[in-house]
Amino acid sequence: MARYTLYGIGDGPFHSFEDVGAYFRYKFPITVQVPEGYEGAGASHKTETLFKEAFEEIAACAKQPACDRAFRELGLRMGLKDVLARWTLHLFAFAPYGEQERWPPTDDGITFAQVTVEKPNASPPYAEIGIHICAMRSAGFLAATLLHELAHIAGAPGASAADFAASAAGKLPQSEFRRLHAAERAVWACGLVDHYKKHVIGALERIGGRRPV
């Protein structure tokens, strides 16, 4: 099972998370209310419970040989089980300035999550990951979002600003799309097909604006 902390929830260690480009950090709300227009509209989720259920789903994924194999092929030869066993994840909420705790009318162009810090040589290794509130619409959607970010920790490549511009203009070569789609393809390989996003490419650079990650 993953080791993780939720900024603003519980008694986990404090981290002075940095803001990420146009996105600003804030503490998770105790509960989230899913608005109209989103999967699970009207539901109220306790944040702590939502993450617990999401990580339970990810732990179940790690037991699937195809999922663990897909992670080992991402570049650093770490299976999903290895990431969950070795890494501590420090999670925080983030959003564009002035939009903290707000659900946009749609999630078009929203950055669902981003690995902002990786410390593989720390003891234990840890990563810091920002999460947008609209990724918290359901445990399943949150699990897929987190799994995408764990794939980056396991070595999935990320796109540059130039890659995103080329993709938006329809000029990104198919071979490059396949390479940069690796983190999201891991979501499919791990069986979370209901929340797989076939047009998404992963980002590892600091966010300079709204990116569909």
VOPAGU-2260 file (C-alpha; in pm, 1 decimal, decimal comma):
REM VOPAGU-2260
SITE   aa  ch    i         X         Y         Z
SITE  MET   A    0       0,0       0,0       0,0
SITE  ALA   A    1     124,6     348,7     -80,8
SITE  ARG   A    2     270,0     581,4     179,3
SITE  TYR   A    3     133,0     931,0     129,3
SITE  THR   A    4      44,6    1254,8     303,3
SITE  LEU   A    5    -234,2    1499,1     219,4
SITE  TYR   A    6    -150,7    1867,7     267,7
SITE  GLY   A    7    -393,0    2007,7     525,1
SITE  ILE   A    8    -535,0    1666,4     622,9
SITE  GLY   A    9    -408,2    1469,5     921,7
SITE  ASP   A   10     -75,6    1502,3    1097,1
SITE  GLY   A   11     165,5    1431,9     811,8
SITE  PRO   A   12     497,6    1619,9     786,8
SITE  PHE   A   13     473,6    1975,0     657,8
SITE  HIS   A   14     625,2    2043,4     318,3
SITE  SER   A   15     676,5    2395,3     185,3
SITE  PHE   A   16     536,4    2302,8    -155,4
SITE  GLU   A   17     629,1    2540,0    -433,4
SITE  ASP   A   18     373,9    2695,9    -662,3
SITE  VAL   A   19     392,1    2548,5   -1013,1
SITE  GLY   A   20     394,0    2813,2   -1282,7
SITE  ALA   A   21      37,8    2942,6   -1319,1
SITE  TYR   A   22     -89,3    2691,2   -1061,9
SITE  PHE   A   23     -83,5    2769,7    -688,9
SITE  ARG   A   24     -74,3    2524,5    -401,4
SITE  TYR   A   25    -332,3    2509,4    -124,3
SITE  LYS   A   26    -450,8    2270,7     145,7
SITE  PHE   A   27    -700,3    2001,9      56,9
SITE  PRO   A   28   -1056,2    2071,3     171,5
SITE  ILE   A   29   -1194,4    1824,4     425,0
SITE  THR   A   30   -1474,7    1731,6     184,2
SITE  VAL   A   31   -1554,0    1791,5    -182,6
SITE  GLN   A   32   -1897,3    1835,7    -337,6
SITE  VAL   A   33   -1915,0    1728,9    -702,7
SITE  PRO   A   34   -2109,0    1987,0    -909,1
SITE  GLU   A   35   -2338,8    1939,0   -1206,7
SITE  GLY   A   36   -2159,8    1859,1   -1529,1
SITE  TYR   A   37   -1915,6    1616,6   -1369,9
SITE  GLU   A   38   -1924,6    1240,4   -1320,7
SITE  GLY   A   39   -2092,7    1171,2    -987,8
SITE  ALA   A   40   -2263,5    1511,0    -972,8
SITE  GLY   A   41   -2423,0    1576,3    -634,5
SITE  ALA   A   42   -2195,8    1338,7    -444,5
SITE  SER   A   43   -2009,0    1453,9    -137,7
SITE  HIS   A   44   -1672,1    1290,8     -68,5
SITE  LYS   A   45   -1454,2    1305,8     237,5
SITE  THR   A   46   -1108,8    1381,1      98,2
SITE  GLU   A   47    -926,5    1134,8     322,6
SITE  THR   A   48   -1165,6     854,4     227,6
SITE  LEU   A   49   -1148,5     939,6    -142,4
SITE  PHE   A   50    -769,8     907,0    -151,2
SITE  LYS   A   51    -781,5     587,4      55,1
SITE  GLU   A   52   -1020,4     429,4    -196,6
SITE  ALA   A   53    -814,7     553,7    -491,5
SITE  PHE   A   54    -494,3     403,5    -353,7
SITE  GLU   A   55    -674,7      77,1    -275,7
SITE  GLU   A   56    -770,0      63,4    -644,6
SITE  ILE   A   57    -409,5     132,7    -744,9
SITE  ALA   A   58    -287,2    -140,6    -508,6
SITE  ALA   A   59    -525,1    -382,7    -680,5
SITE  CYS   A   60    -383,6    -275,1   -1017,8
SITE  ALA   A   61     -30,1    -351,4    -895,1
SITE  LYS   A   62    -127,1    -713,8    -843,2
SITE  GLN   A   63    -197,3    -753,7   -1215,1
SITE  PRO   A   64     111,2    -889,1   -1399,8
SITE  ALA   A   65      30,4    -685,4   -1712,8
SITE  CYS   A   66      16,2    -364,0   -1510,0
SITE  ASP   A   67     340,4    -426,1   -1325,2
SITE  ARG   A   68     507,4    -525,1   -1653,8
SITE  ALA   A   69     386,4    -204,5   -1824,2
SITE  PHE   A   70     544,8       2,7   -1546,9
SITE  ARG   A   71     874,2    -187,2   -1574,4
SITE  GLU   A   72     888,1     -96,8   -1942,8
SITE  LEU   A   73     863,6     278,8   -1879,4
SITE  GLY   A   74    1236,2     338,7   -1847,0
SITE  LEU   A   75    1352,4     294,4   -1486,9
SITE  ARG   A   76    1263,2     -76,0   -1458,2
SITE  MET   A   77    1037,0     -12,3   -1159,5
SITE  GLY   A   78     714,1    -202,8   -1135,8
SITE  LEU   A   79     409,0     -32,5    -989,6
SITE  LYS   A   80     459,7    -248,8    -680,4
SITE  ASP   A   81     812,0    -107,4    -648,3
SITE  VAL   A   82     689,5     252,3    -665,1
SITE  LEU   A   83     420,6     190,0    -403,6
SITE  ALA   A   84     661,1       6,5    -171,3
SITE  ARG   A   85     958,4     243,8    -194,4
SITE  TRP   A   86     827,2     594,7    -250,7
SITE  THR   A   87     650,0     835,2     -17,3
SITE  LEU   A   88     404,5    1065,8    -194,4
SITE  HIS   A   89     337,0    1413,3     -58,0
SITE  LEU   A   90      13,7    1534,3    -217,3
SITE  PHE   A   91    -126,5    1886,7    -224,9
SITE  ALA   A   92    -414,5    2065,1    -395,4
SITE  PHE   A   93    -339,8    2316,8    -668,6
SITE  ALA   A   94    -524,7    2542,3    -910,4
SITE  PRO   A   95    -479,0    2862,2   -1111,1
SITE  TYR   A   96    -454,8    3167,8    -884,7
SITE  GLY   A   97    -793,2    3273,5    -747,6
SITE  GLU   A   98    -956,4    2942,3    -840,6
SITE  GLN   A   99    -863,2    2740,0    -534,9
SITE  GLU   A  100   -1144,1    2501,2    -432,1
SITE  ARG   A  101   -1344,9    2608,2    -739,7
SITE  TRP   A  102   -1472,9    2364,3    -998,6
SITE  PRO   A  103   -1451,1    2512,1   -1350,2
SITE  PRO   A  104   -1762,6    2478,2   -1570,0
SITE  THR   A  105   -1581,7    2199,6   -1759,2
SITE  ASP   A  106   -1246,3    2029,1   -1721,3
SITE  ASP   A  107   -1138,8    2130,4   -2071,9
SITE  GLY   A  108    -770,5    2225,9   -2060,6
SITE  ILE   A  109    -736,7    2165,2   -1687,2
SITE  THR   A  110    -416,3    2013,8   -1551,9
SITE  PHE   A  111    -547,9    1729,3   -1338,1
SITE  ALA   A  112    -217,7    1659,5   -1162,9
SITE  GLN   A  113     156,3    1715,9   -1187,9
SITE  VAL   A  114     466,0    1565,1   -1031,8
SITE  THR   A  115     644,0    1879,7    -914,1
SITE  VAL   A  116     936,3    1732,1    -718,1
SITE  GLU   A  117    1112,7    1394,0    -737,2
SITE  LYS   A  118    1383,0    1293,4    -489,4
SITE  PRO   A  119    1486,3     937,7    -585,8
SITE  ASN   A  120    1802,7     951,5    -373,8
SITE  ALA   A  121    1631,0    1060,7     -53,3
SITE  SER   A  122    1576,8     804,4     221,6
SITE  PRO   A  123    1307,7     706,5     156,2
SITE  PRO   A  124    1259,2     840,4    -198,1
SITE  TYR   A  125     972,4    1085,7    -222,9
SITE  ALA   A  126     773,5    1286,2    -473,5
SITE  GLU   A  127     546,1    1586,8    -442,6
SITE  ILE   A  128     233,2    1585,5    -658,3
SITE  GLY   A  129     -21,9    1861,0    -712,1
SITE  ILE   A  130    -384,8    1754,5    -760,9
SITE  HIS   A  131    -663,2    1967,9    -909,5
SITE  ILE   A  132    -993,4    1942,0    -723,3
SITE  CYS   A  133   -1180,0    1832,6   -1037,8
SITE  ALA   A  134    -972,6    1511,6   -1039,7
SITE  MET   A  135   -1150,1    1431,0    -711,4
SITE  ARG   A  136   -1490,3    1365,4    -871,8
SITE  SER   A  137   -1467,7     993,9    -792,1
SITE  ALA   A  138   -1222,5     743,0    -649,0
SITE  GLY   A  139   -1187,9     583,5    -993,3
SITE  PHE   A  140   -1102,3     908,8   -1171,3
SITE  LEU   A  141    -859,5    1001,9    -894,4
SITE  ALA   A  142    -694,8     657,8    -911,7
SITE  ALA   A  143    -637,1     696,3   -1286,2
SITE  THR   A  144    -498,1    1047,6   -1234,9
SITE  LEU   A  145    -258,0     930,2    -965,2
SITE  LEU   A  146    -155,4     627,1   -1169,3
SITE  HIS   A  147     -56,4     855,4   -1458,6
SITE  GLU   A  148     170,6    1051,2   -1222,6
SITE  LEU   A  149     320,4     733,2   -1075,2
SITE  ALA   A  150     406,1     630,4   -1430,4
SITE  HIS   A  151     619,2     944,4   -1460,9
SITE  ILE   A  152     801,3     845,6   -1141,4
SITE  ALA   A  153     865,6     508,1   -1304,8
SITE  GLY   A  154    1024,7     675,6   -1605,9
SITE  ALA   A  155     747,2     774,9   -1846,5
SITE  PRO   A  156     869,1    1073,6   -2052,7
SITE  GLY   A  157     707,5    1415,4   -2040,5
SITE  ALA   A  158     634,2    1671,0   -2308,1
SITE  SER   A  159     793,8    2012,8   -2344,9
SITE  ALA   A  160     603,8    2334,3   -2412,6
SITE  ALA   A  161     702,8    2297,2   -2778,6
SITE  ASP   A  162     558,1    1944,7   -2783,3
SITE  PHE   A  163     226,7    2072,8   -2647,7
SITE  ALA   A  164     217,6    2350,9   -2904,0
SITE  ALA   A  165     284,5    2100,8   -3183,2
SITE  SER   A  166      17,8    1867,9   -3046,9
SITE  ALA   A  167    -240,1    2149,1   -3025,3
SITE  ALA   A  168    -161,8    2242,0   -3385,8
SITE  GLY   A  169    -190,7    1880,5   -3500,1
SITE  LYS   A  170     177,3    1875,4   -3596,0
SITE  LEU   A  171     320,5    1637,8   -3336,7
SITE  PRO   A  172     460,0    1330,8   -3519,4
SITE  GLN   A  173     274,3    1011,5   -3436,4
SITE  SER   A  174     593,7     848,6   -3313,8
SITE  GLU   A  175     644,3    1133,2   -3066,6
SITE  PHE   A  176     281,2    1115,5   -2954,6
SITE  ARG   A  177     320,4     744,3   -2879,7
SITE  ARG   A  178     635,1     812,8   -2678,4
SITE  LEU   A  179     478,0    1096,9   -2480,1
SITE  HIS   A  180     153,7     903,4   -2429,5
SITE  ALA   A  181     334,7     637,9   -2222,6
SITE  ALA   A  182     213,7     759,0   -1881,6
SITE  GLU   A  183    -149,8     756,9   -1990,8
SITE  ARG   A  184    -106,4     426,7   -2174,2
SITE  ALA   A  185      -4,7     277,5   -1837,4
SITE  VAL   A  186    -351,7     369,8   -1710,8
SITE  TRP   A  187    -499,3     151,3   -1984,6
SITE  ALA   A  188    -251,6    -131,9   -1922,3
SITE  CYS   A  189    -344,8    -132,6   -1554,1
SITE  GLY   A  190    -712,7    -182,6   -1633,8
SITE  LEU   A  191    -853,4     163,5   -1554,7
SITE  VAL   A  192   -1001,2     185,9   -1902,1
SITE  ASP   A  193   -1306,7     390,1   -1799,7
SITE  HIS   A  194   -1079,2     683,4   -1717,8
SITE  TYR   A  195    -815,7     638,6   -1987,9
SITE  LYS   A  196    -768,8     955,2   -2195,6
SITE  LYS   A  197    -657,1     863,1   -2545,0
SITE  HIS   A  198    -546,4    1213,4   -2650,0
SITE  VAL   A  199    -338,0    1299,7   -2341,6
SITE  ILE   A  200      39,5    1335,1   -2340,8
SITE  GLY   A  201     231,3    1361,4   -2016,0
SITE  ALA   A  202     410,5    1671,0   -1888,7
SITE  LEU   A  203     708,6    1693,0   -1658,3
SITE  GLU   A  204     811,2    2054,2   -1712,2
SITE  ARG   A  205     687,1    2326,9   -1479,4
SITE  ILE   A  206     341,6    2433,7   -1586,2
SITE  GLY   A  207     341,5    2759,5   -1777,8
SITE  GLY   A  208     -33,0    2763,6   -1832,0
SITE  ARG   A  209    -324,6    2526,9   -1858,6
SITE  ARG   A  210    -219,4    2183,1   -1978,1
SITE  PRO   A  211    -434,4    1871,4   -2017,4
SITE  VAL   A  212    -226,4    1635,6   -1802,0
